[in-house]
Amino acid sequence: MNTSELPFLTTTNNCLILNVYVQPRASKNQICGIQGLELKIRITSPPVDGAANKLCREFLADIFGVSKSSVEIISGETSRHKRFKIIGNKPGQFSKRIFEMEETLSTGHILTERK
Protein backbone atom coordinates (compact mmCIF):
# COMPACT_ATOMS: atom_id res chain seq x y z
CA MET A 1 0.00 0.00 0.00
CA ASN A 2 1.32 3.43 -0.94
CA THR A 3 0.87 5.91 1.89
CA SER A 4 3.31 8.52 0.58
CA GLU A 5 0.46 11.02 0.27
CA LEU A 6 -0.45 10.45 3.93
CA PRO A 7 2.59 11.51 5.99
CA PHE A 8 0.71 10.98 9.26
CA LEU A 9 0.22 7.26 8.69
CA THR A 10 2.40 4.17 9.14
CA THR A 11 1.02 0.72 8.35
CA THR A 12 2.14 -2.75 9.34
CA ASN A 13 0.28 -6.04 8.81
CA ASN A 14 -2.97 -5.42 10.70
CA CYS A 15 -1.97 -2.24 12.52
CA LEU A 16 -2.00 1.52 11.83
CA ILE A 17 0.00 4.18 13.61
CA LEU A 18 -1.49 7.68 13.22
CA ASN A 19 0.15 10.98 14.13
CA VAL A 20 -2.74 13.24 15.07
CA TYR A 21 -3.27 16.88 16.01
CA VAL A 22 -6.44 17.14 18.11
CA GLN A 23 -8.52 20.32 18.31
CA PRO A 24 -11.00 20.02 21.21
CA ARG A 25 -14.25 21.97 21.72
CA ALA A 26 -15.24 21.90 18.04
CA SER A 27 -18.82 22.11 16.77
CA LYS A 28 -18.68 18.50 15.49
CA ASN A 29 -16.35 15.52 15.27
CA GLN A 30 -14.43 15.48 12.00
CA ILE A 31 -11.15 14.88 10.25
CA CYS A 32 -10.49 18.22 8.63
CA GLY A 33 -7.14 17.85 6.90
CA ILE A 34 -3.42 17.47 7.28
CA GLN A 35 -1.44 19.85 9.46
CA GLY A 36 2.28 19.43 8.95
CA LEU A 37 2.91 15.70 9.32
CA GLU A 38 -0.23 15.09 11.38
CA LEU A 39 -3.86 14.30 10.69
CA LYS A 40 -5.99 17.14 12.10
CA ILE A 41 -9.06 15.99 14.00
CA ARG A 42 -11.68 18.26 15.55
CA ILE A 43 -13.74 16.84 18.40
CA THR A 44 -16.57 18.28 20.46
CA SER A 45 -15.29 17.30 23.89
CA PRO A 46 -13.21 19.65 26.06
CA PRO A 47 -9.72 18.52 27.13
CA VAL A 48 -10.81 17.81 30.70
CA ASP A 49 -10.29 14.59 32.69
CA GLY A 50 -9.39 12.57 29.57
CA ALA A 51 -12.76 13.26 27.89
CA ALA A 52 -11.14 14.49 24.66
CA ASN A 53 -8.86 11.44 24.50
CA LYS A 54 -11.82 9.11 25.03
CA LEU A 55 -13.91 10.79 22.34
CA CYS A 56 -10.98 10.84 19.90
CA ARG A 57 -10.45 7.09 20.41
CA GLU A 58 -14.18 6.46 19.84
CA PHE A 59 -14.19 8.64 16.72
CA LEU A 60 -11.17 6.84 15.22
CA ALA A 61 -12.73 3.47 16.05
CA ASP A 62 -15.84 4.53 14.15
CA ILE A 63 -13.87 5.88 11.18
CA PHE A 64 -11.81 2.69 10.82
CA GLY A 65 -14.58 0.25 11.75
CA VAL A 66 -12.93 -1.32 14.78
CA SER A 67 -13.88 -1.64 18.44
CA LYS A 68 -12.96 1.15 20.85
CA SER A 69 -10.58 -1.22 22.61
CA SER A 70 -8.62 -1.59 19.33
CA VAL A 71 -7.57 2.09 19.46
CA GLU A 72 -4.93 3.16 21.96
CA ILE A 73 -2.92 6.32 22.57
CA ILE A 74 0.76 5.43 22.45
CA SER A 75 2.05 8.94 23.10
CA GLY A 76 0.76 12.44 23.80
CA GLU A 77 -1.81 11.64 26.47
CA THR A 78 -1.79 15.27 27.73
CA SER A 79 -0.87 16.99 24.46
CA ARG A 80 -2.76 18.00 21.33
CA HIS A 81 -0.08 16.08 19.39
CA LYS A 82 -0.84 12.38 19.78
CA ARG A 83 0.09 9.01 18.31
CA PHE A 84 -2.59 6.37 18.05
CA LYS A 85 -2.24 2.67 17.40
CA ILE A 86 -5.23 1.05 15.70
CA ILE A 87 -5.28 -2.73 15.61
CA GLY A 88 -7.34 -4.59 13.03
CA ASN A 89 -8.33 -8.22 13.13
CA LYS A 90 -7.08 -9.13 9.65
CA PRO A 91 -4.29 -7.99 7.30
CA GLY A 92 -5.35 -5.41 4.73
CA GLN A 93 -8.46 -4.47 6.70
CA PHE A 94 -7.76 -0.74 6.49
CA SER A 95 -6.81 -0.49 2.80
CA LYS A 96 -10.19 0.70 1.53
CA ARG A 97 -10.68 3.26 4.32
CA ILE A 98 -7.15 4.64 3.86
CA PHE A 99 -7.79 5.02 0.11
CA GLU A 100 -11.08 6.84 0.84
CA MET A 101 -9.31 9.09 3.34
CA GLU A 102 -6.55 9.92 0.86
CA GLU A 103 -9.11 10.78 -1.84
CA THR A 104 -11.20 12.91 0.53
CA LEU A 105 -8.26 14.84 1.97
CA SER A 106 -6.62 15.41 -1.42
CA THR A 107 -9.76 17.17 -2.65
CA GLY A 108 -9.94 19.35 0.46
CA HIS A 109 -13.09 17.76 1.87
CA ILE A 110 -13.86 16.91 5.48
CA LEU A 111 -14.32 13.36 6.76
CA THR A 112 -16.91 12.72 9.47
CA GLU A 113 -18.34 9.62 11.14
CA ARG A 114 -19.24 6.66 9.01
CA LYS A 115 -22.83 6.36 7.84
C-alpha positions, 0 to 999 in steps of 0.5 A, a space after each residue: 500500500 502506498 501511503 506517501 500522500 499520507 505523511 501521518 500514517 504508518 502501516 504494518 500487517 494489521 496495525 495503523 500508527 497515526 500521528 494526530 493533532 487534536 482540536 478540542 471543543 469543536 462544533 462536530 467531530 471530524 477529520 479536517 485535513 493534514 497539518 504538517 505531518 499530522 492528521 488534524 481531528 476536531 472533536 466536540 469534547 473539552 480537554 478535561 479529565 481525559 474526555 477528549 482522549 476518550 472521544 478521539 479514540 471512539 471517533 477513530 474506532 468509528 472511522 476505521 470500523 474497529 472496536 474502541 478497545 482496538 484504538 490506543 494512545 501510544 504517546 501524547 496523552 496530555 498533548 494535542 499532538 498524539 500518536 494512536 495505534 489502531 489494531 485490526 483483526 485481519 491484514 489489509 483491513 484498512 486499505 479501503 478506508 485509507 484510500 477513501 481518506 486519501 481521496 477525501 483529503 486530497 480534494 480538500 473535503 472533510 471526513 466525518 463519522 461513518 454512515 
